[in-house]
Amino acid sequence: MPNIGVRNAVVLSMAQALNGSIGAIAISIGALAGAWLSPDNLGLATLPVAAYSIGAAVFALPVAMLGRLFGRRVSFIFGAFIGILGAMLSALSLQENAFALFCLGYLLIGGAGAFVQQYRFAAADTGSDTFKSRAISWVLTGGVLAAFIGTEVVLRTKDIFLPLPFAGAFVGMAGLLMAGIFVLLFLKPIGHNPIGQNSIVENTSSEAERSLGAITKQPVFIVALLCAVASFALMTFMMTGAPLAMKNHGHSEAEAILGIRWHVLAMYGPSFFTGALIVRFGKLPIIAAGLGLLIVCALVALAGLELWNFWTSLILLGIGWNFGFIGATALLGEAYRASERNKVQGVHDFILFTLVAAASLASGATLNMFGWNGIAMVLIPISLLAALSLLWLKITGRPETPARA
């Protein structure tokens, strides 16, 4: 089992580098392309990015069900094909000048992203207790390559079909997803599920499944979800509006795309050691550090509108997300038994990405009404609220055992 766990973590990390790059591509040009398609209503410019998050939310529960019925390898490959369809629809919508079709394409790309989000669970579920946090981190390190691959594809291909801007980037996205499908073929299944299909995770637990109500009432579930939502939704809220804000304040399109590159690198780069930090210090302190970085990020953004303000705040935003989200994902593992993992993970991601979608949509409206400073201000109270929830969990007497992280 340990050797298979390591192998799957490596394969999923490689798949993350390829299939995970769709997020960098979609986010870096989504609002810019939305503004090009809807120049008379810039408040809707971030709607495609919101559609991306809606797709992730809509597909969150089906992803868990497909993984349970057909195995995660088959499920992940199916998800990549959904992404290819979304990429092709997005490219076609630019040719047809169809904003609604572009949003539909982003909805499907977000659906593919929901499958990518399950990579971290797949890696953690095939590892021992001491390997879980490291496995999550290993998979997310693939995002370091995704940052380079995704933004490089955008910079090199976005203008190849001029006068249609950005269309080439979506063709490049489809090519990356095809390569990702090839990598996923090397994922090692373990055991069999009830209908005889291979599955990455074998349900060997003899413990009875509890109801979702009983699971979600646990303080550890509530806090893990709240911190995951705070980390992910706030990151998306600021990241979505950043390219438009940079362009509005005199920075070039290329500088905006590079800003997203540094941001995505900061999101995944710390994953090389985040798992080890969780093992050493425990989940709660690492989550708290991530939330603190989100507050510092907001303060840097409020300090000015120079290029360094944007890039530095985006880098801090990425690191804060990494600590907060990986820590919250590891904390969630304390809320469910092996027999409950699929339904709990699916419900968790459905709630998470529904709220992330709302944050994406709110980003454009907030930027349009209150500017970049309005976006930055939102991060502070919500991060503080999530930090207080960690204190509440600590006071409830939850045993903090870093060695089992």
Summary of the structure (lengths in Angstrom):
residues: 405
radius of gyration: 19.9
end to end distance: 18.3
largest distance: 61.4
contacts: 1640
relative contact order: 0.16
helix: 80%
strand: 0%
